[in-house]
Amino acid sequence: MNRRQYTSEFKTEAVRLARYSGKPVAQVARDLGINDNMLYKWMRDFGSPGDGSGKITPNEHEELIKLRREIRILKEERDILKKAAAYFAKEQF
């Protein structure tokens, strides 16, 4: 049995709809074609806005994903530059 994979954008939008649409969470889940327990879990994972629980909002979650991706790319570029600098330093002597 294959599990469906949902994008971060889908989860973020689902949580936003559940919180701000005025519809019951179960109805939003049915409209999106997902199980309402899954939507409740996503809402719990993202935390409530301003609830002081230390959990991040959907927007913060998206920003965190982007920043981690950028950090990974920058580290790879740094490692390449270190190797290049070491190579050219050897060539001069």
Sequence and secondary structure as in RCSB ss.txt:
>XXXX:A:sequence
MNRRQYTSEFKTEAVRLARYSGKPVAQVARDLGINDNMLYKWMRDFGSPGDGSGKITPNEHEELIKLRREIRILK
EERDILKKAAAYFAKEQF
>XXXX:A:secstr
       HHHHHHHHHHHHHSSS HHHHHHHHTS HHHHHHHHHHH  TT SSS   HHHHHHHHHHHHHHHHHH
HHHHHHHHHHHHHHHHH 
